[in-house]
Amino acid sequence: MGKIKIATDFSDTPGARYRTDGDFSGQEFLEDLLQPEFERCRSAGEKLLVDLDDCWGFPSSFLSGSFGVLSEKYGEDACLEILEFKSVDDPNLETEIHRIIVSPEAR
């Protein structure tokens, strides 16, 4: 199983949607970390656990710019099959990400 802990592998202060919006954007997370690890896990037939704990919060633009774009590229079924989430700090966060993955209007 692959694992990404956003707070330590990326940043504990996720930013906005695009790289041009500033540091630690959803686009940066997607392109530099999430998508490569997703593709590796997909090829290996593994799950990818994304640990959302220990961050100061997640702007909706960050979530949309990373998980929403991933869903657009690979399809919601592939994302839901491979991605798993851990969020003790905010249990509602997994529901919000799921909505972004399956609902184009939420992106």
KOLNU-992812 format. One record per atom (N, C-alpha, C, O): x, y, z. Coordinates in steps of 0.02 Angstrom, whole numbers, padded with zeros to 5 digits, always signed. Last residue first. Layout:
<sites>
XYZ/...
</sites>
This chain:
<sites>
-00815+01024-00425/-00745+01038-00441/-00736+01110-00461/-00681+01131-00476/-00946+00998-00415/-00910+01015-00352/-00838+01034-00364/-00804+01056-00319/-00987+00955-00538/-01007+01022-00518/-00973+01045-00453/-00972+01105-00438/-00941+00821-00540/-00907+00872-00579/-00925+00943-00559/-00882+00987-00562/-00929+00718-00409/-00975+00769-00434/-00937+00822-00473/-00903+00865-00443/-00835+00629-00358/-00891+00602-00397/-00936+00655-00428/-00978+00638-00470/-00736+00708-00295/-00717+00657-00343/-00775+00636-00388/-00767+00627-00448/-00811+00787-00209/-00772+00820-00262/-00753+00769-00316/-00754+00785-00375/-00860+00690-00123/-00907+00730-00162/-00871+00763-00221/-00898+00767-00276/-00740+00648-00065/-00780+00600-00104/-00828+00638-00149/-00836+00620-00207/-00707+00763+00005/-00664+00742-00050/-00702+00692-00095/-00697+00696-00156/-00811+00764+00101/-00803+00820+00055/-00760+00800-00006/-00777+00818-00062/-00786+00645+00169/-00850+00653+00133/-00844+00710+00082/-00870+00704+00026/-00662+00676+00226/-00667+00620+00178/-00731+00626+00137/-00731+00613+00077/-00700+00779+00314/-00656+00793+00257/-00659+00738+00205/-00659+00753+00145/-00764+00740+00427/-00805+00762+00370/-00765+00774+00307/-00792+00780+00252/-00665+00717+00524/-00697+00660+00491/-00740+00679+00431/-00752+00637+00387/-00528+00789+00559/-00590+00814+00530/-00624+00758+00491/-00612+00751+00431/-00432+00710+00626/-00441+00781+00644/-00508+00808+00619/-00540+00847+00655/-00432+00590+00561/-00458+00591+00629/-00474+00663+00649/-00523+00676+00684/-00429+00533+00414/-00438+00600+00441/-00472+00596+00509/-00534+00599+00514/-00374+00449+00277/-00373+00448+00350/-00379+00520+00373/-00339+00563+00354/-00432+00365+00130/-00416+00426+00167/-00417+00413+00242/-00454+00371+00267/-00386+00289-00024/-00415+00283+00043/-00392+00344+00082/-00338+00372+00068/-00394+00258-00198/-00383+00304-00143/-00420+00284-00079/-00479+00264-00082/-00439+00157-00288/-00370+00160-00266/-00361+00202-00203/-00323+00183-00158/-00576+00172-00312/-00548+00105-00304/-00479+00108-00271/-00463+00064-00230/-00594+00306-00333/-00627+00276-00275/-00600+00206-00261/-00600+00183-00204/-00520+00320-00453/-00502+00357-00392/-00531+00324-00330/-00496+00315-00280/-00592+00238-00540/-00522+00223-00525/-00500+00258-00461/-00464+00228-00420/-00717+00307-00539/-00712+00237-00518/-00640+00219-00499/-00629+00187-00448/-00690+00435-00591/-00708+00428-00521/-00701+00356-00497/-00681+00345-00440/-00546+00461-00695/-00615+00437-00684/-00628+00424-00610/-00584+00405-00572/-00427+00520-00723/-00428+00447-00717/-00498+00419-00708/-00508+00358-00714/-00449+00659-00737/-00399+00625-00778/-00409+00549-00780/-00401+00518-00832/-00546+00692-00642/-00558+00709-00713/-00510+00670-00758/-00530+00650-00813/-00480+00651-00526/-00540+00617-00547/-00557+00631-00620/-00580+00586-00656/-00379+00748-00522/-00361+00677-00528/-00420+00636-00553/-00413+00592-00595/-00458+00860-00502/-00423+00854-00566/-00400+00781-00576/-00403+00756-00632/-00501+00831-00370/-00549+00841-00424/-00517+00832-00492/-00546+00800-00536/-00381+00825-00298/-00423+00765-00304/-00475+00771-00360/-00490+00722-00393/-00331+00963-00336/-00292+00901-00332/-00337+00840-00344/-00330+00807-00396/-00424+01063-00343/-00366+01067-00388/-00322+01005-00386/-00279+00997-00429/-00508+01029-00237/-00532+01025-00306/-00475+01023-00356/-00477+00985-00404/-00422+01055-00130/-00452+00989-00138/-00476+00979-00210/-00465+00926-00239/-00395+01192-00152/-00341+01143-00149/-00368+01073-00163/-00340+01036-00204/-00522+01247-00141/-00487+01253-00205/-00428+01205-00208/-00411+01180-00262/-00553+01228-00008/-00589+01188-00058/-00555+01191-00126/-00559+01144-00165/-00411+01217+00098/-00455+01258+00057/-00490+01213+00005/-00460+01166-00021/-00393+01133+00243/-00389+01122+00171/-00436+01168+00135/-00497+01159+00139/-00288+01147+00390/-00351+01152+00354/-00339+01144+00279/-00282+01147+00256/-00168+01122+00445/-00205+01178+00472/-00273+01188+00438/-00311+01232+00457/-00140+00946+00472/-00137+01006+00431/-00181+01060+00462/-00226+01045+00501/-00155+00826+00540/-00101+00871+00560/-00090+00930+00513/-00036+00960+00513/-00221+00712+00415/-00214+00739+00482/-00153+00785+00488/-00107+00783+00448/-00237+00643+00299/-00254+00714+00297/-00242+00749+00364/-00253+00809+00370/-00161+00523+00207/-00171+00544+00277/-00178+00620+00277/-00132+00656+00259/-00209+00414+00090/-00192+00485+00097/-00212+00507+00167/-00271+00508+00184/-00158+00263+00027/-00186+00296+00086/-00162+00368+00088/-00101+00381+00088/-00193+00173-00110/-00153+00231-00090/-00189+00265-00032/-00244+00292-00040/-00178-00001-00153/-00216+00056-00129/-00167+00112-00113/-00107+00100-00103/-00110-00081-00301/-00111-00064-00230/-00160-00008-00216/-00181+00028-00261/-00067-00119-00427/-00128-00149-00400/-00135-00137-00325/-00163-00179-00289/+00037-00056-00486/+00054-00111-00441/-00008-00146-00413/-00002-00196-00378/-00028+00045-00556/+00010-00005-00593/+00026-00066-00551/+00028-00122-00576/-00079+00117-00445/-00124+00089-00496/-00089+00034-00535/-00119-00019-00545/+00037+00159-00382/-00008+00113-00348/-00055+00079-00397/-00070+00020-00392/+00086+00246-00483/+00127+00191-00459/+00082+00138-00426/+00089+00078-00441/-00019+00339-00492/-00001+00298-00550/+00040+00237-00530/+00030+00183-00556/-00012+00394-00362/-00073+00362-00386/-00058+00315-00444/-00080+00258-00445/+00114+00452-00367/+00103+00396-00321/+00039+00358-00339/+00036+00297-00332/+00093+00551-00468/+00145+00499-00476/+00133+00439-00430/+00142+00382-00451/-00019+00623-00407/-00026+00587-00471/+00030+00535-00480/+00014+00479-00499/+00039+00675-00283/-00020+00632-00286/-00024+00591-00350/-00031+00530-00347/+00163+00749-00318/+00158+00696-00268/+00099+00648-00280/+00110+00588-00287/+00162+00844-00420/+00226+00824-00392/+00222+00763-00346/+00271+00727-00337/+00028+00865-00460/+00079+00850-00509/+00143+00821-00479/+00174+00777-00510/-00043+00887-00336/-00064+00838-00386/-00006+00817-00430/+00008+00757-00436/+00031+00990-00274/+00021+00926-00240/+00003+00871-00290/+00031+00816-00288/+00015+01090-00373/+00082+01066-00355/+00078+00998-00321/+00116+00953-00338/-00125+01105-00369/-00092+01085-00431/-00023+01057-00417/-00003+01006-00445/-00143+01152-00240/-00172+01088-00259/-00140+01061-00322/-00128+01001-00328/+00010+01230-00179/-00056+01229-00213/-00080+01158-00225/-00041+01110-00222/+00123+01280-00111/+00085+01222-00087/+00015+01218-00115/-00033+01203-00079/+00124+01457-00145/+00155+01394-00124/+00103+01343-00103/+00049+01359-00080/+00017+01530-00273/+00063+01530-00216/+00088+01460-00200/+00074+01412-00235/-00052+01533-00390/-00085+01562-00331/-00040+01564-00270/-00056+01597-00221/+00016+01461-00483/+00021+01534-00488/-00012+01570-00428/-00002+01629-00418/-00026+01333-00454/+00043+01353-00435/+00050+01429-00435/+00084+01457-00393/-00199+01336-00398/-00146+01335-00449/-00078+01355-00421/-00074+01391-00371/-00279+01334-00274/-00286+01286-00329/-00223+01280-00372/-00198+01225-00382/-00192+01364-00116/-00249+01372-00163/-00244+01321-00220/-00209+01271-00214/-00114+01259+00007/-00133+01324-00020/-00194+01322-00067/-00240+01282-00057/-00086+01178+00164/-00103+01176+00093/-00131+01242+00069/-00166+01277+00106/+00013+01167+00279/-00028+01225+00261/-00043+01224+00186/-00016+01265+00149/+00097+01065+00293/+00041+01066+00341/-00003+01128+00330/-00051+01139+00368/+00148+00980+00143/+00145+01040+00185/+00087+01035+00234/+00036+01004+00219/+00212+00843+00108/+00198+00901+00065/+00200+00966+00105/+00249+01003+00101/+00239+00750+00203/+00265+00738+00135/+00256+00797+00089/+00289+00801+00036/+00174+00800+00317/+00246+00790+00318/+00276+00780+00248/+00333+00799+00236/+00039+00822+00281/+00073+00868+00327/+00149+00861+00325/+00184+00911+00331/+00003+00711+00200/+00009+00777+00171/+00050+00823+00215/+00092+00861+00190/+00067+00563+00179/+00044+00604+00236/+00056+00676+00215/+00113+00699+00213/+00032+00433+00076/+00052+00503+00075/+00023+00535+00138/-00037+00532+00150/+00071+00268+00031/+00047+00314+00082/+00075+00383+00070/+00135+00392+00056/+00026+00109-00043/+00061+00173-00043/+00032+00218+00011/-00024+00208+00034/+00042-00059+00000/+00000+00000+00000/+00044+00062+00000/+00093+00066+00037/
</sites>
